[in-house]
Amino acid sequence: MSSAIALAADVGSFLLLLQMRLPAVPASIAAYTVGLVVHWLLSSRFVFSKQTRTDPAERRWQQLQFIASALVGLVITGLIIKWALEYRIDPRLAKAAAVGVSFQTTYLLRRKLIFA
């Protein structure tokens, strides 16, 4: 459920930014960042609440790892959209593909490394 909510924040922001005439790659980066913040808040409180560190130093390290995993997803998203634009593919379709690839990648990183 948290992934769906974060995805809605991401895609909703992306579509809004495209409508505001922001170029697709910066729009995807900004929207991904919105989704990231929503995802951390929900993941750390509901999905992985038992694996979320309580010690302040450990929690900061975990947050940094979460951000690093998001950067991996962000790079994947940006590259897929950039590639799609080069081939004149609708950025909304590219975003859908990027969501699938980046979601799988970041989920595995978070499940196996960050909240292990």
Order of alpha helices (4+ residues) and beta strands (2+ residues): alpha-alpha-alpha-alpha
